[in-house]
């Protein structure tokens, strides 16, 4: 390994970690932005906060273990976990079940 000098500094060491990750790409975003810019932006903001609140309400992870990021028409959700957590699949199922139950009850067929 070499050490950088002058304007360059030694880069921080990176470490991998385990996360549940959901990547959401909103289809038709360009058209929505053109037709209803403010409404679309407010809807994205609502999705962001609703998702965060729904995950927190499951009580399976703490706030500091949740990372949400919106960029362009994409939403990234990452929830920190560990390989040795024997309940990690049950936690993920609880998060997904809570969100899908809520969505189904708010949008009757």
TIVO-2410 file (N, C-alpha, C; in nm, 3 decimals):
# residues 109
REC num residu      c1      c2      c3 atome chaine
REC   1      X   0.084  -0.118   0.000     N      A
REC   1      X   0.000   0.000   0.000    CA      A
REC   1      X   0.088   0.123   0.000     C      A
REC   2      X   0.045   0.226  -0.070     N      A
REC   2      X   0.124   0.348  -0.073    CA      A
REC   2      X   0.053   0.456   0.007     C      A
REC   3      X   0.130   0.552   0.052     N      A
REC   3      X   0.075   0.663   0.130    CA      A
REC   3      X   0.079   0.788   0.042     C      A
REC   4      X  -0.029   0.860   0.036     N      A
REC   4      X  -0.036   0.982  -0.045    CA      A
REC   4      X   0.017   1.099   0.037     C      A
REC   5      X   0.080   1.190  -0.030     N      A
REC   5      X   0.139   1.306   0.039    CA      A
REC   5      X   0.086   1.435  -0.022     C      A
REC   6      X   0.113   1.544   0.045     N      A
REC   6      X   0.075   1.675  -0.006    CA      A
REC   6      X  -0.076   1.696   0.001     C      A
REC   7      X  -0.134   1.733  -0.112     N      A
REC   7      X  -0.277   1.759  -0.117    CA      A
REC   7      X  -0.359   1.631  -0.100     C      A
REC   8      X  -0.295   1.520  -0.124     N      A
REC   8      X  -0.366   1.392  -0.114    CA      A
REC   8      X  -0.347   1.336   0.027     C      A
REC   9      X  -0.447   1.274   0.077     N      A
REC   9      X  -0.439   1.216   0.211    CA      A
REC   9      X  -0.467   1.067   0.202     C      A
REC  10      X  -0.435   0.999   0.307     N      A
REC  10      X  -0.468   0.858   0.311    CA      A
REC  10      X  -0.618   0.843   0.323     C      A
REC  11      X  -0.673   0.762   0.238     N      A
REC  11      X  -0.818   0.743   0.237    CA      A
REC  11      X  -0.862   0.660   0.356     C      A
REC  12      X  -0.984   0.686   0.407     N      A
REC  12      X  -1.034   0.605   0.519    CA      A
REC  12      X  -1.054   0.460   0.476     C      A
REC  13      X  -1.040   0.371   0.569     N      A
REC  13      X  -1.061   0.229   0.542    CA      A
REC  13      X  -1.211   0.203   0.531     C      A
REC  14      X  -1.251   0.129   0.432     N      A
REC  14      X  -1.391   0.094   0.414    CA      A
REC  14      X  -1.418  -0.044   0.470     C      A
REC  15      X  -1.538  -0.062   0.525     N      A
REC  15      X  -1.581  -0.192   0.577    CA      A
REC  15      X  -1.718  -0.224   0.522     C      A
REC  16      X  -1.740  -0.348   0.493     N      A
REC  16      X  -1.873  -0.389   0.449    CA      A
REC  16      X  -1.959  -0.418   0.571     C      A
REC  17      X  -2.090  -0.411   0.552     N      A
REC  17      X  -2.184  -0.445   0.658    CA      A
REC  17      X  -2.311  -0.500   0.593     C      A
REC  18      X  -2.390  -0.569   0.671     N      A
REC  18      X  -2.512  -0.632   0.620    CA      A
REC  18      X  -2.631  -0.539   0.635     C      A
REC  19      X  -2.711  -0.530   0.529     N      A
REC  19      X  -2.831  -0.449   0.528    CA      A
REC  19      X  -2.940  -0.519   0.448     C      A
REC  20      X  -3.066  -0.496   0.487     N      A
REC  20      X  -3.178  -0.525   0.399    CA      A
REC  20      X  -3.187  -0.402   0.310     C      A
REC  21      X  -3.202  -0.420   0.180     N      A
REC  21      X  -3.204  -0.305   0.090    CA      A
REC  21      X  -3.325  -0.315  -0.002     C      A
REC  22      X  -3.395  -0.204  -0.014     N      A
REC  22      X  -3.504  -0.192  -0.112    CA      A
REC  22      X  -3.472  -0.073  -0.201     C      A
REC  23      X  -3.478  -0.095  -0.329     N      A
REC  23      X  -3.452   0.011  -0.427    CA      A
REC  23      X  -3.579   0.028  -0.508     C      A
REC  24      X  -3.635   0.146  -0.503     N      A
REC  24      X  -3.763   0.173  -0.570    CA      A
REC  24      X  -3.739   0.275  -0.680     C      A
REC  25      X  -3.775   0.240  -0.802     N      A
REC  25      X  -3.765   0.330  -0.916    CA      A
REC  25      X  -3.908   0.364  -0.956     C      A
REC  26      X  -3.942   0.491  -0.952     N      A
REC  26      X  -4.078   0.533  -0.983    CA      A
REC  26      X  -4.091   0.550  -1.134     C      A
REC  27      X  -4.171   0.461  -1.194     N      A
REC  27      X  -4.188   0.463  -1.339    CA      A
REC  27      X  -4.276   0.581  -1.380     C      A
REC  28      X  -4.242   0.642  -1.490     N      A
REC  28      X  -4.319   0.755  -1.541    CA      A
REC  28      X  -4.291   0.884  -1.467     C      A
REC  29      X  -4.181   0.892  -1.397     N      A
REC  29      X  -4.151   1.010  -1.315    CA      A
REC  29      X  -4.134   1.136  -1.399     C      A
REC  30      X  -4.071   1.123  -1.514     N      A
REC  30      X  -4.049   1.241  -1.599    CA      A
REC  30      X  -4.184   1.304  -1.638     C      A
REC  31      X  -4.278   1.219  -1.677     N      A
REC  31      X  -4.411   1.268  -1.717    CA      A
REC  31      X  -4.481   1.334  -1.597     C      A
REC  32      X  -4.473   1.267  -1.480     N      A
REC  32      X  -4.535   1.324  -1.360    CA      A
REC  32      X  -4.473   1.458  -1.323     C      A
REC  33      X  -4.340   1.468  -1.336     N      A
REC  33      X  -4.272   1.594  -1.305    CA      A
REC  33      X  -4.317   1.705  -1.400     C      A
REC  34      X  -4.335   1.672  -1.527     N      A
REC  34      X  -4.378   1.772  -1.626    CA      A
REC  34      X  -4.522   1.815  -1.601     C      A
REC  35      X  -4.608   1.722  -1.563     N      A
REC  35      X  -4.750   1.750  -1.549    CA      A
REC  35      X  -4.786   1.811  -1.413     C      A
REC  36      X  -4.722   1.765  -1.307     N      A
REC  36      X  -4.761   1.809  -1.173    CA      A
REC  36      X  -4.640   1.812  -1.080     C      A
REC  37      X  -4.548   1.899  -1.110     N      A
REC  37      X  -4.420   1.907  -1.041    CA      A
REC  37      X  -4.433   1.912  -0.889     C      A
REC  38      X  -4.506   2.010  -0.836     N      A
REC  38      X  -4.517   2.025  -0.690    CA      A
REC  38      X  -4.587   1.907  -0.625     C      A
REC  39      X  -4.694   1.858  -0.685     N      A
REC  39      X  -4.765   1.743  -0.629    CA      A
REC  39      X  -4.675   1.621  -0.625     C      A
REC  40      X  -4.603   1.598  -0.734     N      A
REC  40      X  -4.513   1.482  -0.741    CA      A
REC  40      X  -4.405   1.492  -0.634     C      A
REC  41      X  -4.345   1.608  -0.616     N      A
REC  41      X  -4.241   1.626  -0.514    CA      A
REC  41      X  -4.297   1.604  -0.374     C      A
REC  42      X  -4.417   1.653  -0.349     N      A
REC  42      X  -4.480   1.632  -0.218    CA      A
REC  42      X  -4.518   1.487  -0.196     C      A
REC  43      X  -4.559   1.418  -0.301     N      A
REC  43      X  -4.588   1.275  -0.290    CA      A
REC  43      X  -4.461   1.196  -0.258     C      A
REC  44      X  -4.350   1.230  -0.323     N      A
REC  44      X  -4.222   1.165  -0.292    CA      A
REC  44      X  -4.183   1.188  -0.147     C      A
REC  45      X  -4.201   1.309  -0.101     N      A
REC  45      X  -4.170   1.342   0.039    CA      A
REC  45      X  -4.257   1.261   0.134     C      A
REC  46      X  -4.385   1.245   0.099     N      A
REC  46      X  -4.476   1.164   0.181    CA      A
REC  46      X  -4.433   1.019   0.185     C      A
REC  47      X  -4.395   0.964   0.070     N      A
REC  47      X  -4.348   0.825   0.065    CA      A
REC  47      X  -4.227   0.809   0.156     C      A
REC  48      X  -4.137   0.903   0.151     N      A
REC  48      X  -4.015   0.899   0.234    CA      A
REC  48      X  -4.050   0.889   0.382     C      A
REC  49      X  -4.132   0.983   0.430     N      A
REC  49      X  -4.164   0.986   0.573    CA      A
REC  49      X  -4.258   0.872   0.615     C      A
REC  50      X  -4.352   0.836   0.529     N      A
REC  50      X  -4.441   0.723   0.561    CA      A
REC  50      X  -4.363   0.593   0.575     C      A
REC  51      X  -4.268   0.572   0.483     N      A
REC  51      X  -4.187   0.450   0.489    CA      A
REC  51      X  -4.104   0.447   0.616     C      A
REC  52      X  -4.039   0.557   0.647     N      A
REC  52      X  -3.960   0.566   0.769    CA      A
REC  52      X  -4.045   0.537   0.892     C      A
REC  53      X  -4.161   0.599   0.901     N      A
REC  53      X  -4.251   0.578   1.016    CA      A
REC  53      X  -4.301   0.434   1.023     C      A
REC  54      X  -4.335   0.375   0.910     N      A
REC  54      X  -4.384   0.237   0.908    CA      A
REC  54      X  -4.277   0.141   0.959     C      A
REC  55      X  -4.153   0.160   0.918     N      A
REC  55      X  -4.045   0.073   0.964    CA      A
REC  55      X  -4.022   0.091   1.113     C      A
REC  56      X  -4.025   0.214   1.160     N      A
REC  56      X  -4.004   0.241   1.303    CA      A
REC  56      X  -4.117   0.178   1.386     C      A
REC  57      X  -4.240   0.184   1.335     N      A
REC  57      X  -4.355   0.130   1.409    CA      A
REC  57      X  -4.350  -0.022   1.426     C      A
REC  58      X  -4.270  -0.091   1.348     N      A
REC  58      X  -4.259  -0.235   1.364    CA      A
REC  58      X  -4.181  -0.271   1.490     C      A
REC  59      X  -4.105  -0.177   1.542     N      A
REC  59      X  -4.022  -0.198   1.662    CA      A
REC  59      X  -3.918  -0.308   1.644     C      A
REC  60      X  -3.875  -0.335   1.522     N      A
REC  60      X  -3.773  -0.437   1.502    CA      A
REC  60      X  -3.634  -0.378   1.479     C      A
REC  61      X  -3.628  -0.250   1.448     N      A
REC  61      X  -3.500  -0.182   1.431    CA      A
REC  61      X  -3.509  -0.042   1.491     C      A
REC  62      X  -3.394   0.013   1.524     N      A
REC  62      X  -3.394   0.149   1.579    CA      A
REC  62      X  -3.373   0.250   1.465     C      A
REC  63      X  -3.405   0.375   1.492     N      A
REC  63      X  -3.393   0.481   1.392    CA      A
REC  63      X  -3.253   0.487   1.332     C      A
REC  64      X  -3.150   0.465   1.416     N      A
REC  64      X  -3.013   0.478   1.367    CA      A
REC  64      X  -2.973   0.367   1.271     C      A
REC  65      X  -3.052   0.261   1.262     N      A
REC  65      X  -3.021   0.150   1.172    CA      A
REC  65      X  -3.094   0.160   1.038     C      A
REC  66      X  -3.163   0.273   1.016     N      A
REC  66      X  -3.240   0.291   0.892    CA      A
REC  66      X  -3.178   0.405   0.811     C      A
REC  67      X  -3.155   0.378   0.683     N      A
REC  67      X  -3.102   0.481   0.593    CA      A
REC  67      X  -3.199   0.493   0.476     C      A
REC  68      X  -3.253   0.613   0.455     N      A
REC  68      X  -3.340   0.638   0.341    CA      A
REC  68      X  -3.281   0.751   0.260     C      A
REC  69      X  -3.287   0.736   0.130     N      A
REC  69      X  -3.234   0.840   0.041    CA      A
REC  69      X  -3.321   0.848  -0.082     C      A
REC  70      X  -3.360   0.969  -0.119     N      A
REC  70      X  -3.433   0.992  -0.243    CA      A
REC  70      X  -3.337   1.064  -0.337     C      A
REC  71      X  -3.322   1.013  -0.458     N      A
REC  71      X  -3.244   1.082  -0.559    CA      A
REC  71      X  -3.316   1.066  -0.691     C      A
REC  72      X  -3.342   1.177  -0.753     N      A
REC  72      X  -3.418   1.180  -0.877    CA      A
REC  72      X  -3.554   1.112  -0.853     C      A
REC  73      X  -3.585   1.007  -0.927     N      A
REC  73      X  -3.713   0.937  -0.909    CA      A
REC  73      X  -3.690   0.800  -0.845     C      A
REC  74      X  -3.586   0.791  -0.763     N      A
REC  74      X  -3.550   0.666  -0.697    CA      A
REC  74      X  -3.550   0.683  -0.546     C      A
REC  75      X  -3.588   0.578  -0.478     N      A
REC  75      X  -3.585   0.577  -0.331    CA      A
REC  75      X  -3.503   0.455  -0.290     C      A
REC  76      X  -3.406   0.478  -0.204     N      A
REC  76      X  -3.323   0.370  -0.150    CA      A
REC  76      X  -3.351   0.359  -0.002     C      A
REC  77      X  -3.382   0.238   0.042     N      A
REC  77      X  -3.406   0.211   0.184    CA      A
REC  77      X  -3.310   0.101   0.225     C      A
REC  78      X  -3.230   0.128   0.327     N      A
REC  78      X  -3.137   0.027   0.378    CA      A
REC  78      X  -3.156   0.017   0.529     C      A
REC  79      X  -3.170  -0.105   0.576     N      A
REC  79      X  -3.188  -0.131   0.720    CA      A
REC  79      X  -3.075  -0.222   0.765     C      A
REC  80      X  -2.996  -0.172   0.858     N      A
REC  80      X  -2.880  -0.246   0.905    CA      A
REC  80      X  -2.921  -0.373   0.978     C      A
REC  81      X  -2.847  -0.480   0.953     N      A
REC  81      X  -2.870  -0.608   1.019    CA      A
REC  81      X  -2.736  -0.676   1.040     C      A
REC  82      X  -2.738  -0.789   1.102     N      A
REC  82      X  -2.615  -0.865   1.121    CA      A
REC  82      X  -2.637  -1.009   1.075     C      A
REC  83      X  -2.530  -1.073   1.033     N      A
REC  83      X  -2.539  -1.212   0.988    CA      A
REC  83      X  -2.584  -1.306   1.100     C      A
REC  84      X  -2.541  -1.275   1.223     N      A
REC  84      X  -2.571  -1.366   1.334    CA      A
REC  84      X  -2.705  -1.339   1.402     C      A
REC  85      X  -2.783  -1.244   1.350     N      A
REC  85      X  -2.916  -1.217   1.406    CA      A
REC  85      X  -3.010  -1.328   1.361     C      A
REC  86      X  -3.046  -1.415   1.453     N      A
REC  86      X  -3.130  -1.531   1.419    CA      A
REC  86      X  -3.272  -1.489   1.380     C      A
REC  87      X  -3.312  -1.369   1.415     N      A
REC  87      X  -3.448  -1.322   1.387    CA      A
REC  87      X  -3.455  -1.229   1.266     C      A
REC  88      X  -3.348  -1.219   1.189     N      A
REC  88      X  -3.348  -1.118   1.083    CA      A
REC  88      X  -3.452  -1.144   0.975     C      A
REC  89      X  -3.478  -1.269   0.940     N      A
REC  89      X  -3.582  -1.296   0.841    CA      A
REC  89      X  -3.719  -1.260   0.896     C      A
REC  90      X  -3.745  -1.292   1.022     N      A
REC  90      X  -3.873  -1.258   1.085    CA      A
REC  90      X  -3.891  -1.106   1.091     C      A
REC  91      X  -3.782  -1.034   1.118     N      A
REC  91      X  -3.789  -0.888   1.123    CA      A
REC  91      X  -3.826  -0.831   0.986     C      A
REC  92      X  -3.760  -0.882   0.883     N      A
REC  92      X  -3.790  -0.835   0.748    CA      A
REC  92      X  -3.935  -0.866   0.711     C      A
REC  93      X  -3.980  -0.985   0.744     N      A
REC  93      X  -4.119  -1.023   0.713    CA      A
REC  93      X  -4.217  -0.933   0.787     C      A
REC  94      X  -4.185  -0.896   0.910     N      A
REC  94      X  -4.273  -0.808   0.987    CA      A
REC  94      X  -4.281  -0.670   0.923     C      A
REC  95      X  -4.167  -0.619   0.876     N      A
REC  95      X  -4.165  -0.488   0.810    CA      A
REC  95      X  -4.248  -0.493   0.681     C      A
REC  96      X  -4.226  -0.596   0.600     N      A
REC  96      X  -4.298  -0.609   0.473    CA      A
REC  96      X  -4.447  -0.630   0.498     C      A
REC  97      X  -4.481  -0.715   0.594     N      A
REC  97      X  -4.620  -0.743   0.625    CA      A
REC  97      X  -4.692  -0.618   0.673     C      A
REC  98      X  -4.629  -0.539   0.758     N      A
REC  98      X  -4.692  -0.416   0.809    CA      A
REC  98      X  -4.719  -0.320   0.694     C      A
REC  99      X  -4.623  -0.303   0.605     N      A
REC  99      X  -4.639  -0.209   0.494    CA      A
REC  99      X  -4.746  -0.259   0.398     C      A
REC 100      X  -4.744  -0.388   0.363     N      A
REC 100      X  -4.843  -0.439   0.267    CA      A
REC 100      X  -4.983  -0.440   0.326     C      A
REC 101      X  -4.995  -0.471   0.455     N      A
REC 101      X  -5.126  -0.468   0.521    CA      A
REC 101      X  -5.183  -0.327   0.519     C      A
REC 102      X  -5.098  -0.229   0.547     N      A
REC 102      X  -5.142  -0.090   0.549    CA      A
REC 102      X  -5.182  -0.045   0.408     C      A
REC 103      X  -5.104  -0.082   0.307     N      A
REC 103      X  -5.136  -0.044   0.171    CA      A
REC 103      X  -5.267  -0.107   0.125     C      A
REC 104      X  -5.288  -0.234   0.156     N      A
REC 104      X  -5.410  -0.302   0.113    CA      A
REC 104      X  -5.534  -0.247   0.182     C      A
REC 105      X  -5.522  -0.206   0.309     N      A
REC 105      X  -5.638  -0.154   0.379    CA      A
REC 105      X  -5.672  -0.011   0.335     C      A
REC 106      X  -5.573   0.063   0.283     N      A
REC 106      X  -5.600   0.200   0.241    CA      A
REC 106      X  -5.643   0.210   0.096     C      A
REC 107      X  -5.630   0.100   0.020     N      A
REC 107      X  -5.670   0.097  -0.120    CA      A
REC 107      X  -5.762  -0.022  -0.147     C      A
REC 108      X  -5.889  -0.012  -0.107     N      A
REC 108      X  -5.979  -0.124  -0.129    CA      A
REC 108      X  -5.999  -0.152  -0.278     C      A
REC 109      X  -6.018  -0.279  -0.311     N      A
REC 109      X  -6.035  -0.319  -0.452    CA      A
REC 109      X  -6.171  -0.286  -0.503     C      A
***
